[in-house]
Amino acid sequence: MLSKFLSSDSSFCNQGWVLLLKDNSANQMFYECSECYAQYDNYVDIDKQALPLDTHTGEIVIPRDEEIINNSLFGYLIVSWKGKKLIIQNGEIIAIWNSELRSYDQS
């Protein structure tokens, strides 16, 4: 099973993990912050601007692995937390744990 966590913090609160979700009612995948619930239709929007609150209000589910792969979204997902490093699908280290600050430093 693929991780549903993404490599970015929400630009809305700069705290939460961004999750990949699916609005079953609209049959549309989107991204949502685990902390402030800001929503984004596209991955590139995470560093820019969130959608109006509660844009996706239908039946919200975690997408199946097949849906993620078929929509070419797996590259944005974190696949490993080993050695205090966050690694995405292509092997790129996108953040390293900073014990002093008690947070991840983005690469």
C-alpha positions, 0 to 999 in steps of 0.5 A: 500500500502506498503512503498517502502523505506528500512531501510538502507542508501546507502553505496555509498553516506551514504545520500539517502534512499534506494528504492525497484524498479523493472526493468520491462524489466528484470523482476527483483527487485533491490534497488536504492539510492534516492540520488546518484542512486547507484543500488544494486541487493541484500539487503545484498549488500547495506552495501558493494558495489554498481553495476556499474552505470546504470546496470538497465536501462529498464522500472523502476517501483515501484513494486506492493505490491503482488510482494514484498510479493511474493518475501519475501521482505516486511521485509526490508521495513519501515512500520512506522515513528511514534514518530520519530522512523523508524520501519520495518515490524517485529516491530524492531526499526531500527533508531531514529531521533536525533534532535541535529544532524538532522538525524536518528541514526541507531540502 
